[in-house]
Amino acid sequence: MLSPSAWRRLGVLLVLFAAGPALAQAAPPRIGVGFDVSAALFGGDLSPDGPALGVRGRVALPVNADVSVAASLGASAHLFEGTRDARYVLNPQASLIVTLPGGGTARYVLGGFGGFIPFDGGGGPTVHGGIGWAVPLNATSLYVEANPSLILGEDATALLLTVRGGVIF
């Protein structure tokens, strides 16, 4: 049986858990779409020659005014060896995004985990971090971000350098 103080703590926790989603629901999810350029380094089979061009979509759910949780999916292709030898990769990510205080341009840091999934096999989980800038327009924002990742392959580790840009709705 729980003591009265344990019941109070449990009640406070329930109120906090209920209040968090209620506050977050007041702010609509943000949807971003964009393009990226990336290159993997130091990873043997994980790092094909040349950069990759890709597209990415992200949905961010605000937790409060400063913090959001996000899920995104990117697809890229290493096309500089021609389409016959192209390597196609999926790159899902789950991120925590923290907006930094500042002026008209929103600066943010992000970090989390994901995957580097080549269609031809291999790849592995990723850990990522980065920094970005969002410029508010009227109903949308433009963004640019640098988001390097560590690819943790079975036989090697690679550094994936990625630069992105796009629109947030």
Secondary structure, DSSP 8 states (H G I E B T S, - for coil): ---HHHHHHHHHHHHHHHHHHHHHHHS--EEEEEEEEEEEES-GGGS-SS-EEEEEEEEEEESSSSEEEEEEEEEEEE-TT-STT-EEEEEEEEEEEEEE--SSSEEEEEEEEEEEEETTS--EEEEEEEEEEEEE-SS-EEEEEE--EEEE-SS-EEEEEEEEEEEE-
